[in-house]
Amino acid sequence: MTKEQLEQEKNYHISMSISKVLLTEGLLTDDEFKQIKEWLLEKYCPIISSL
């Protein structure tokens, strides 16, 4: 894994963690969370998380 890939993976996990908190707090709907997850997968292309 390259340094860039590791950075992308880290950014994906941080963004997902924030999104999960927002979902838990009721600030996001399930549909919004799903859309964000799809967008983050496209943006960061995580290697480990996509397995």
PyRosetta script that sets phi, psi and omega in degrees:
from pyrosetta import init, pose_from_sequence

init()
pose = pose_from_sequence("MTKEQLEQEKNYHISMSISKVLLTEGLLTDDEFKQIKEWLLEKYCPIISSL")
pose.set_psi(1, 131.1)
pose.set_omega(1, 179.8)
pose.set_phi(2, -80.3)
pose.set_psi(2, 168.0)
pose.set_omega(2, 178.2)
pose.set_phi(3, -61.0)
pose.set_psi(3, -40.2)
pose.set_omega(3, 179.5)
pose.set_phi(4, -64.4)
pose.set_psi(4, -43.0)
pose.set_omega(4, 178.9)
pose.set_phi(5, -64.2)
pose.set_psi(5, -39.3)
pose.set_omega(5, 177.9)
pose.set_phi(6, -63.7)
pose.set_psi(6, -41.2)
pose.set_omega(6, 177.9)
pose.set_phi(7, -63.3)
pose.set_psi(7, -42.9)
pose.set_omega(7, 178.1)
pose.set_phi(8, -62.2)
pose.set_psi(8, -42.7)
pose.set_omega(8, 178.9)
pose.set_phi(9, -61.2)
pose.set_psi(9, -46.2)
pose.set_omega(9, 179.6)
pose.set_phi(10, -61.2)
pose.set_psi(10, -46.7)
pose.set_omega(10, -179.9)
pose.set_phi(11, -62.3)
pose.set_psi(11, -37.6)
pose.set_omega(11, 177.5)
pose.set_phi(12, -62.6)
pose.set_psi(12, -47.7)
pose.set_omega(12, -177.5)
pose.set_phi(13, -65.1)
pose.set_psi(13, -40.1)
pose.set_omega(13, 177.6)
pose.set_phi(14, -63.4)
pose.set_psi(14, -45.8)
pose.set_omega(14, -179.3)
pose.set_phi(15, -64.3)
pose.set_psi(15, -39.8)
pose.set_omega(15, 178.3)
pose.set_phi(16, -67.2)
pose.set_psi(16, -38.0)
pose.set_omega(16, 178.3)
pose.set_phi(17, -62.1)
pose.set_psi(17, -43.9)
pose.set_omega(17, 177.5)
pose.set_phi(18, -63.3)
pose.set_psi(18, -43.5)
pose.set_omega(18, -180.0)
pose.set_phi(19, -62.5)
pose.set_psi(19, -39.1)
pose.set_omega(19, 179.3)
pose.set_phi(20, -65.6)
pose.set_psi(20, -38.2)
pose.set_omega(20, 176.9)
pose.set_phi(21, -64.1)
pose.set_psi(21, -45.3)
pose.set_omega(21, 178.8)
pose.set_phi(22, -61.0)
pose.set_psi(22, -38.3)
pose.set_omega(22, 177.3)
pose.set_phi(23, -65.6)
pose.set_psi(23, -46.3)
pose.set_omega(23, -179.6)
pose.set_phi(24, -62.3)
pose.set_psi(24, -36.9)
pose.set_omega(24, -179.5)
pose.set_phi(25, -79.3)
pose.set_psi(25, -3.7)
pose.set_omega(25, 178.9)
pose.set_phi(26, 81.8)
pose.set_psi(26, 13.4)
pose.set_omega(26, -179.5)
pose.set_phi(27, -88.0)
pose.set_psi(27, -10.4)
pose.set_omega(27, 174.1)
pose.set_phi(28, -128.8)
pose.set_psi(28, 146.9)
pose.set_omega(28, 172.4)
pose.set_phi(29, -86.6)
pose.set_psi(29, 168.2)
pose.set_omega(29, 177.1)
pose.set_phi(30, -60.3)
pose.set_psi(30, -40.8)
pose.set_omega(30, 179.7)
pose.set_phi(31, -64.7)
pose.set_psi(31, -41.9)
pose.set_omega(31, 178.1)
pose.set_phi(32, -63.3)
pose.set_psi(32, -40.7)
pose.set_omega(32, 178.8)
pose.set_phi(33, -62.3)
pose.set_psi(33, -43.6)
pose.set_omega(33, 178.8)
pose.set_phi(34, -61.9)
pose.set_psi(34, -41.6)
pose.set_omega(34, 178.9)
pose.set_phi(35, -63.7)
pose.set_psi(35, -43.1)
pose.set_omega(35, 178.8)
pose.set_phi(36, -63.0)
pose.set_psi(36, -43.3)
pose.set_omega(36, 179.8)
pose.set_phi(37, -59.8)
pose.set_psi(37, -45.3)
pose.set_omega(37, 178.4)
pose.set_phi(38, -61.3)
pose.set_psi(38, -43.6)
pose.set_omega(38, -179.2)
pose.set_phi(39, -63.7)
pose.set_psi(39, -42.6)
pose.set_omega(39, 179.7)
pose.set_phi(40, -65.7)
pose.set_psi(40, -38.5)
pose.set_omega(40, 176.6)
pose.set_phi(41, -61.3)
pose.set_psi(41, -41.0)
pose.set_omega(41, 178.2)
pose.set_phi(42, -68.1)
pose.set_psi(42, -41.9)
pose.set_omega(42, -175.7)
pose.set_phi(43, -69.2)
pose.set_psi(43, -47.2)
pose.set_omega(43, -173.0)
pose.set_phi(44, -97.8)
pose.set_psi(44, -17.8)
pose.set_omega(44, -179.8)
pose.set_phi(45, 45.0)
pose.set_psi(45, 57.5)
pose.set_omega(45, -177.9)
pose.set_phi(46, -67.1)
pose.set_psi(46, 140.5)
pose.set_omega(46, -178.6)
pose.set_phi(47, -82.9)
pose.set_psi(47, -53.2)
pose.set_omega(47, -176.3)
pose.set_phi(48, -69.4)
pose.set_psi(48, -44.7)
pose.set_omega(48, -175.7)
pose.set_phi(49, -68.2)
pose.set_psi(49, -22.5)
pose.set_omega(49, -178.8)
pose.set_phi(50, -85.5)
pose.set_psi(50, -3.8)
pose.set_omega(50, 179.8)
pose.set_phi(51, -72.7)
pose.dump_pdb("model.pdb")
